[in-house]
Amino acid sequence: MSDEINNSSAAPDGAKNKAQVIKIVDIDKALKMLTTYMDNNAIAPLLNALETLKTDPQNQSLQSKVIEAFNSLGILQGAALTYAPYLNVFISDDPFGD
């Protein structure tokens, strides 16, 4: 399996990764940083979604699960982005839905 997968197909609603390359190695780095520096119980849905995404990075449904898990973090979103800036690939260009 290649470490890079071009995700040029339509991205899930709210994601800005339409022309981004999803790299499995970057997902692994994000997982390592998140599990090292954050409370794994508090971010378990995000960790699970990222692990699942590694199996098929182009799968829009799996990308949507990552977005949903990230959005559900609430105040922990900032910490997650600090330790795993790669998550920016999944964040909306329009956070207010305008």
Backbone hydrogen bonds in HBPLUS format (Angstrom, degrees):
<---DONOR---> <-ACCEPTOR-->    atom                        ^
c    i                          cat <-CA-CA->   ^        H-A-AA   ^      H-
h    n   atom  resd res      DA  || num        DHA   H-A  angle D-A-AA Bond
n    s   type  num  typ     dist DA aas  dist angle  dist       angle   num
A0024-ILE N   A0003-ASP O   2.81 MM  21  5.06 142.3  1.95 140.3 150.7     1
A0005-ILE N   A0022-ILE O   3.03 MM  17  5.49 149.6  2.12 147.0 156.6     2
A0022-ILE N   A0005-ILE O   3.07 MM  17  5.49 141.8  2.22 168.3 158.0     3
A0007-ASN N   A0020-GLN O   3.34 MM  13  6.01 154.4  2.41 147.5 154.9     4
A0015-ALA N   A0012-PRO O   2.96 MM   3  5.58 164.6  1.99 143.0 144.3     5
A0020-GLN N   A0017-ASN O   3.21 MM   3  4.82 157.2  2.27  97.5 104.4     6
A0026-ASP N   A0023-LYS O   3.00 MM   3  5.22 125.6  2.31 100.5 114.2     7
A0027-ILE N   A0023-LYS O   3.06 MM   4  6.49 149.2  2.16 148.2 157.4     8
A0028-ASP N   A0024-ILE O   2.89 MM   4  6.21 156.9  1.94 151.8 158.2     9
A0029-LYS N   A0025-VAL O   3.00 MM   4  6.29 151.3  2.09 139.7 147.2    10
A0030-ALA N   A0026-ASP O   2.93 MM   4  6.13 160.8  1.96 146.3 151.3    11
A0031-LEU N   A0027-ILE O   2.90 MM   4  6.16 161.3  1.93 151.2 156.3    12
A0032-LYS N   A0028-ASP O   2.92 MM   4  6.16 158.1  1.97 148.8 154.7    13
A0033-MET N   A0029-LYS O   2.95 MM   4  6.20 165.2  1.98 155.0 158.3    14
A0034-LEU N   A0030-ALA O   2.88 MM   4  6.03 166.8  1.90 154.7 159.0    15
A0035-THR N   A0031-LEU O   2.92 MM   4  6.00 165.2  1.94 150.3 154.5    16
A0036-THR N   A0032-LYS O   3.00 MM   4  6.02 137.9  2.18 138.1 149.3    17
A0037-TYR N   A0033-MET O   2.99 MM   4  6.05 163.7  2.02 154.3 157.1    18
A0038-MET N   A0034-LEU O   2.98 MM   4  5.41 140.2  2.14 143.1 147.5    19
A0042-ALA N   A0039-ASP O   2.98 MM   3  5.39 124.8  2.29 108.1 122.0    20
A0043-ILE N   A0039-ASP O   3.28 MM   4  6.64 139.0  2.46 148.9 160.4    21
A0046-LEU N   A0043-ILE O   3.01 MM   3  5.44 120.8  2.37 111.2 125.6    22
A0047-LEU N   A0043-ILE O   3.01 MM   4  6.31 162.7  2.04 158.1 163.8    23
A0048-ASN N   A0044-ALA O   2.90 MM   4  6.06 166.1  1.91 158.6 162.0    24
A0049-ALA N   A0045-PRO O   2.95 MM   4  6.08 155.5  2.01 141.3 148.3    25
A0050-LEU N   A0046-LEU O   2.92 MM   4  6.14 158.2  1.97 152.2 157.6    26
A0051-GLU N   A0047-LEU O   2.95 MM   4  6.16 159.9  2.00 149.3 155.0    27
A0052-THR N   A0048-ASN O   2.97 MM   4  6.16 158.7  2.02 147.7 153.4    28
A0053-LEU N   A0049-ALA O   2.89 MM   4  6.05 151.6  1.97 142.5 150.9    29
A0054-LYS N   A0050-LEU O   3.14 MM   4  6.40 142.0  2.29 144.8 152.8    30
A0055-THR N   A0052-THR O   3.05 MM   3  5.61 149.3  2.14 113.0 121.2    31
A0056-ASP N   A0053-LEU O   3.04 MM   3  5.47 144.0  2.17 111.0 120.5    32
A0059-ASN N   A0056-ASP O   2.99 MM   3  5.58 162.5  2.02 123.7 129.4    33
A0063-GLN N   A0059-ASN O   3.00 MM   4  6.35 153.0  2.07 149.6 158.1    34
A0064-SER N   A0060-GLN O   2.90 MM   4  6.06 151.1  1.98 141.9 149.7    35
A0065-LYS N   A0061-SER O   3.06 MM   4  6.38 141.9  2.21 138.3 148.3    36
A0066-VAL N   A0062-LEU O   3.16 MM   4  6.52 148.3  2.27 143.0 150.4    37
A0067-ILE N   A0063-GLN O   3.04 MM   4  6.39 159.2  2.08 149.3 154.8    38
A0068-GLU N   A0064-SER O   2.85 MM   4  6.09 163.6  1.87 151.4 155.7    39
A0069-ALA N   A0065-LYS O   2.89 MM   4  6.03 160.6  1.93 145.4 151.0    40
A0070-PHE N   A0066-VAL O   2.85 MM   4  6.03 159.0  1.89 150.7 156.8    41
A0071-ASN N   A0067-ILE O   2.85 MM   4  6.04 167.5  1.86 154.1 157.9    42
A0072-SER N   A0068-GLU O   3.01 MM   4  6.19 141.1  2.17 141.8 151.7    43
A0073-LEU N   A0070-PHE O   3.01 MM   3  5.40 161.9  2.05 113.3 119.1    44
A0076-LEU N   A0073-LEU O   3.19 MM   3  5.20 157.6  2.24 127.7 122.1    45
A0077-GLN N   A0074-GLY O   3.05 MM   3  5.80 166.9  2.07 123.9 126.9    46
A0080-ALA N   A0076-LEU O   2.95 MM   4  6.18 161.9  1.98 154.4 160.0    47
A0081-LEU N   A0077-GLN O   2.91 MM   4  6.17 157.2  1.96 152.5 158.1    48
A0082-THR N   A0078-GLY O   2.94 MM   4  6.16 143.7  2.07 142.1 152.7    49
A0083-TYR N   A0079-ALA O   3.05 MM   4  6.32 162.2  2.09 156.0 158.1    50
A0084-ALA N   A0080-ALA O   2.77 MM   4  5.69 139.6  1.93 142.2 154.7    51
A0087-LEU N   A0084-ALA O   3.00 MM   3  6.01 172.8  2.01 132.7 134.4    52
A0088-ASN N   A0085-PRO O   3.00 MM   3  5.80 169.3  2.01 122.6 126.2    53
A0089-VAL N   A0086-TYR O   3.11 MM   3  6.05 172.0  2.11 126.8 128.6    54
A0090-PHE N   A0087-LEU O   2.95 MM   3  5.67 155.9  2.01 121.2 127.1    55
A0091-ILE N   A0088-ASN O   3.20 MM   3  5.13 159.9  2.24 103.2 109.3    56
A0097-GLY N   A0094-ASP O   3.06 MM   3  5.45 168.1  2.08 118.3 122.1    57
